[in-house]
Amino acid sequence: MTVNLIVLAATPLDWSLIPFHFWSLWFFVFGAMVGSFLNVCIHRMPRGLSIVTPPSHCPHCNYSIPFYLNIPLVTWLWLNGKCRNCGAPISVRYFVVELLTGVAFLGCWLEFGDQAHPLASLSIAVIYAIFLAGLIAATFIDFEHFIIPDEITLGGIVAGILISGVVPQLHDSTSHGTGFLRAMMGAAVGAGIVYFVLRLGKLLFGRQRFPLPPGSKVVFTETALHLPDKEIPFDDIFYRKSDVIVLRAETLELVDRCYRDVTVRLSPVRLEICGGTKIDEVNPNDVPTMECRTAEIVVPREAMGLGDVKFMGAIGAFVGWPGTVFSLLISSLLGSIIGLSLIALRRREWSARMPYGPYIALAAVIWLFIGKKLLEGLL
């Protein structure tokens, strides 16, 4: 009996004997757990908070959530989407992210898993699952805050290049050097093309003119530009220090001085007031409010942000340059269709900001699961 046990223990485990859908269940459950962590990242990262401390807690009453009330999917349903302590509503986003991440992980195993070679395919499925987790976090953050944190974008570029060197199969190669180089090329192509589009868009569409009735009152506060019919936060105007608001003021009133018939140029770091040959330079931080009368104002605007450039670089590191080009084309198509549809339905204005990251992420998912097959079919 002892000899048989020793022989059994020394026999290598045949992983192919484990049922395929045991791994399916494992991937879904593990994905839902990762989704719970993604909810923490989505809430804390844009706010500059630590994703490690403090432990999970209710944002309304700071109730520290015990482990038995932190079970993915189950807890939200059990508590009917409310805090156990104060009864405040918990956003359905928490449930959606956990479910979506679980389904994404499951999809990676179903697509890339191989019953005959479970260990070899397991690494590919896990890597792509983690890649999708990053896309999910970036998507929800971009939708809510119009930013994609560097931890996801720059961290994704580094992770994608290093992982591709270790697992070159991500780029259809068995050479570690080739995998590394293809990841670097994908990151460079992705970031490079989007940066070119950003600069071209800035050149062609980088300014927005607001014609106004003569003598219209425009007010600058510490946080926003107040036009006669709308308010535009400075966060929606200034993306970089070189962005400038320009207007010709019939009258300009500061707290301690007044001007007539001057050109005003306001950037995040400088206020220039030009009258004839005289130019006054003022630190904007020293001007809490400014009021003027004008017939037109020109404000800067962006085709897309630098976060999209870095995000496309991270995607390219995982999917290579063919997947990068595919994702750019499909994301542009998706963004155009959805944007124009929302405008037609009067759900948004032409000048309203629209996050581009979610469309890039969706296009990358399409490439991952069916893009290669579509491309092979076309060729």
C-alpha positions, 0 to 999 in steps of 0.5 A: 500500500505504501509503495503504491502511494509513493508511486502515485505521488511520483507520477506526473499529473496528466492535466489533460484529464481535468475536465475542460469546463473545470477551467471554465468555472475557475476562470469565471470565478477568478474573473469576478474576483478580479472584477471586484478589485477593478472596482476599487481601481476604478473608484480610487485611481482617478482620485489619486487614492491608494488601491491598497489601503484602506480596505474596502469600505462604504464611501457614504458611511466608511463602514469597513466591509467584512470578507463575508460581505465582499463576495463578488456578484453574490453580495450585491444581489443579496443586499439588493445593491445597498450598504449593509450598515447605512442602507445607501445605494451601491452603484450597479456599476460594481455588479456590472464590472464583476460580471463583465470581468468574469465573462471576459475571463471565461471568454479567454479560456473558451477561445484560447484554452486547449484541452489537449495542452491545458498548461501551454494554453493556460498562460495565453488565456491568463495573459489575455484575461489580464489584458482585458481586465486593464481594458475594462478598468480603463473604459469605466474610468474614461467614461466617468472622468475622461482620463486613463491613468498612467498606471494602466497605460504606461504600465500596460506598455511595459507589461506587454513588452516584457510578457511578450518577450517571455511568452512570444506565442502572443505574437505568433512566434516561438522566439523570445526576441521576436516576441519582444520586438513585435511588442515594441513595434506594436507599441510604437505603431499604436502610440505613433499613429494616434499621436500623429492624429492628435497633432493633425487634429490640433492643427485642423480643429484645435480652436473653437470660435464662439461668435457672440452678440456685440457687447456680450458679457463673458466672465472668467472665474477660478474654475470656469469660463461663463458665456452668456448661454453656457458654462465651460469648466477650465478642465474641459479647455486646458489640456496643456500649458500651451493652450490659450483662450483668445478674445478681443475685449471692448472692456475688461474688468479685473479686481483692481484695474480696467482696460478698454479695447484690448486683446486678451490671451489666457493660458493656464500659466499666463494672462496677457493683456495687449493694448497697442504696444503695451503688454501686461503679463499677470499670473492667472492665480492672482486673478480670482475673477475677470469680466469682459465685453466681447463679440467673439471668443476663441477657445482651444480644443482637442481631437483626443488626449495624450492618454489615448496615445499611451493607451493605444501603445499599451494595446499595441504591446499586447496585440502587435502592429496588425491588431493596432491598425485594426483597432484604430480603424474599427474604433474610429468607425465605432466612435463615429457611428455612436457619436453621430447617433447620439447627436441625431438623438439630441443626447449630446452636442457637436462640441461635447467631449466624448471619451475615445478610450472605450472605443479603442478597448472595444475594437481591441476586444473584437480583434482578439476574438474575431479580428484575426479570423476576419482578416484571414477571411478577407485575405 
